Amino acid sequence: RVTYADAVAQCHSLGLELCTKDQILSDICCGTGGNCDNHLIWSSTSTSQTTTVPAGQVAQKYYVDDGCQCCDGDGGTMDDWVGGLWYEASDLAGVRCCDPSSGVCSTPGSCDN
């Protein structure tokens, strides 16, 4: 699991982009590895909802959800994070990357740690 900035960097190093909320919800990433189907992963989708952090700075929030909405990629457990969550960029989540032109999803690492 990594911060938002590290997730973006991992995807860019592969020539891909962090998946959007819509891409995650479409299940194109199901079964693409890293044991991320039932773990929270970052999306590039941000919200106007912000949090004031102790230093008085404003922290942007990004949508996170499990990597597979329908099941665990093997046809098992149903979605365990119904509705998703909004994380600050300094929080930790897994990474799944998408190619916006082909719709292909890739998982660059493990979501277990």
C-alpha positions as CSV (number, residue, x, y, z in Angstrom):
1,R,0.0,0.0,0.0
2,V,1.2,3.5,-0.9
3,T,0.3,7.2,-0.8
4,Y,-1.6,8.8,-3.6
5,A,1.5,10.4,-5.1
6,D,3.4,7.1,-5.1
7,A,0.4,5.4,-6.8
8,V,0.4,8.1,-9.5
9,A,4.2,7.6,-10.0
10,Q,3.9,3.8,-10.2
11,C,1.3,4.1,-13.0
12,H,3.2,6.8,-14.9
13,S,6.3,4.7,-14.8
14,L,4.3,2.1,-16.8
15,G,3.0,4.6,-19.2
16,L,-0.5,4.3,-17.6
17,E,-2.8,6.4,-15.4
18,L,-4.3,5.8,-12.1
19,C,-7.8,4.3,-12.8
20,T,-10.8,6.6,-12.4
21,K,-13.7,5.9,-10.1
22,D,-15.8,5.0,-13.1
23,Q,-13.2,2.5,-14.4
24,I,-12.9,0.9,-10.9
25,L,-16.7,0.6,-10.7
26,S,-16.9,-1.0,-14.2
27,D,-14.9,-4.0,-12.9
28,I,-12.3,-3.9,-15.7
29,C,-9.7,-4.5,-13.1
30,C,-11.1,-7.7,-11.6
31,G,-8.6,-10.5,-11.4
32,T,-5.6,-8.5,-12.6
33,G,-3.4,-9.6,-9.8
34,G,-1.8,-8.2,-6.7
35,N,-4.6,-9.6,-4.5
36,C,-6.3,-6.2,-4.9
37,D,-9.8,-7.4,-5.7
38,N,-10.8,-7.2,-2.0
39,H,-8.4,-4.4,-0.9
40,L,-8.9,-0.6,-1.2
41,I,-7.2,0.9,-4.2
42,W,-6.6,4.6,-5.2
43,S,-8.6,6.3,-8.0
44,S,-7.7,9.5,-9.8
45,T,-11.1,10.9,-8.9
46,S,-11.0,13.7,-6.4
47,T,-13.7,15.4,-4.5
48,S,-14.3,19.0,-3.6
49,Q,-14.6,17.8,0.0
50,T,-11.4,18.7,1.9
51,T,-10.0,18.4,5.4
52,T,-8.0,20.9,7.3
53,V,-4.9,19.3,8.6
54,P,-3.1,20.4,11.8
55,A,-0.7,22.8,10.0
56,G,-3.8,24.6,8.7
57,Q,-3.3,23.3,5.2
58,V,-6.2,21.8,3.2
59,A,-5.9,18.1,2.2
60,Q,-7.5,17.0,-1.0
61,K,-9.5,13.7,-0.9
62,Y,-9.5,10.9,-3.5
63,Y,-12.0,8.1,-4.1
64,V,-10.8,4.6,-3.0
65,D,-12.7,1.3,-3.3
66,D,-11.9,-2.3,-3.5
67,G,-10.4,-3.4,-6.8
68,C,-13.3,-5.5,-7.9
69,Q,-16.9,-4.6,-7.3
70,C,-18.6,-7.8,-8.3
71,C,-16.5,-10.4,-6.6
72,D,-13.0,-11.5,-5.7
73,G,-12.1,-12.0,-9.3
74,D,-12.6,-15.8,-8.9
75,G,-16.4,-15.5,-8.7
76,G,-16.4,-15.6,-4.9
77,T,-16.9,-12.9,-2.3
78,M,-19.2,-10.0,-3.2
79,D,-18.1,-6.4,-3.0
80,D,-17.0,-5.7,0.6
81,W,-16.6,-1.9,0.4
82,V,-20.0,-0.9,-0.9
83,G,-20.0,2.8,-1.8
84,G,-16.3,3.4,-1.5
85,L,-14.5,5.9,0.7
86,W,-12.7,9.2,0.4
87,Y,-9.0,9.2,1.5
88,E,-6.5,12.0,1.9
89,A,-3.5,11.8,-0.3
90,S,-1.2,10.9,2.6
91,D,-3.3,7.8,3.5
92,L,-2.3,4.3,2.1
93,A,-4.1,2.2,-0.4
94,G,-3.3,-0.2,-3.3
95,V,-2.6,0.6,-6.9
96,R,-4.3,-0.4,-10.1
97,C,-3.4,1.5,-13.4
98,C,-5.5,1.9,-16.5
99,D,-4.8,2.7,-20.1
100,P,-7.5,5.2,-21.1
101,S,-7.2,4.4,-24.8
102,S,-7.5,0.6,-24.6
103,G,-9.4,0.2,-21.3
104,V,-6.8,-2.3,-20.0
105,C,-6.1,-2.4,-16.3
106,S,-2.8,-3.4,-14.7
107,T,-1.8,-4.1,-11.1
108,P,1.9,-3.1,-10.6
109,G,2.3,-4.6,-7.1
110,S,0.6,-6.3,-4.2
111,C,-2.2,-4.9,-2.1
112,D,-1.4,-7.2,0.8
113,N,1.2,-5.1,2.6
